[in-house]
Amino acid sequence: MANTFSLLCVPAGMVPFHPRPPWLTGRLQTIRALRWPIAAPLTEGHRLWLPLADGDALAAMLHFPARPARPMPLAVLVHGLTGSEDDPYLREAAHGLLRRGFRVLRLNLRGSAPSNPRSTSHYHIGRSEDLAQALAALPETLTRDGVVVAGWSLGGALTLLLLGRLTETPGMPRILAGAAIGAPLQPELAHATIDANPILGRALLALYRREVLAVPAKDLPPALRKAAREARSLREFEARVTAPRFGYPSYGVFCEVNRPAAVLPRIRVPTLVMLAADDPLVPLASMDGIAWADCPAVLPLPVAGGGHCGFYDRRAEAMSVRALAAFFEGAAEGRPAALPDLRIPAAA
């Protein structure tokens, strides 16, 4: 089956990228996306708690555009590993979507810092049922014009798994489109790349360990807590803690069952998948071996640079924000999802 997006005006091959100084490398783009201390301004937020079936709840922050011009979908934004609603890339995307008239919900995963007070367990790359239950818990007044979902890194993996697995979940609102930015399409490739990074990998593992152990969990017995403290790599953590904790017989089974690449052919709503060639955490090789022609609703967008969840080029708004905003606007207007021309002159 031909790819739905084959006729769109997307540059052939990889999209060129001209980084914004001083964020000239993939590592600097990543640090800017994850740790920039100057927060993007947002409209007043309203705290929501979205209940899950086992009694836990997810914290979320709801925003309305300052000047709503017409009915628009609710944009649900999902953070990555060890992140939260206040990650710079998430706030910047929220700012861009609010400016275009979308209502925005910044969703915190189970066990993240904002959701911790009502968590007795933790998220993992395959726990997409949490997203489905959270969306189903939203009031109809927020979802009557449809929902678009965007996720970054692990949140992108969860978004893809949601769209491929759970769109028929009872009570789910109508999902119009999705986007995954820097998603680990092949989990073991991402784990290996993260573990090979002596700076970012070590920092991410430390944050992950601290976050998991901070939850007053009823499903993390002393033996698994000990394994969590002892793990010296993300792969080891997932193999010795996450896999047995959630009933997977091995690390290999955990990765295979929760492989985002495997669900792409089953996705039926327009979905953007965006990865950077210089991502220091999720390799572009994650796109290799995927039969994109068998994924009729998915638009793969490899970019020559941008780091992990960064994409800060020489325009004021990040390339990723421009891309997903245009993609979601097309879905909101009922026309084929498309992208603007993302290329800019090197001297711009």
Secondary structure, 3 states (H helix, E strand, C coil): CCCCCCCCCCCCCCECCCECCCCCCHHHHHHHHHHCCCCCCCCCEEEEEEECCCCCEEEEEEECCCCCCCCCCEEEEECCCCCCCCCHHHHHHHHHHHHCCCEEEEECCCCCCCCHHHCCCCCCCCCCHHHHHHHHCCCHHHHCCCEEEEEECHHHHHHHHHHHHCCCCCCCCCEEEEEEECCCCCHHHHHHHHHCCCCHHHHHHHHHHHHHHHCCCCCCCHHHHHHHHHCCCHHHHHHHHHHHHCCCCCHHHHHHHCCHHHHHHHCCCCEEEEEECCCCCCCHHHHCCCCHHHCCCEEEEEECCCCCCCCCECCCCCHHHHHHHHHHHHHHCCCCCCCCCCCCCCCC
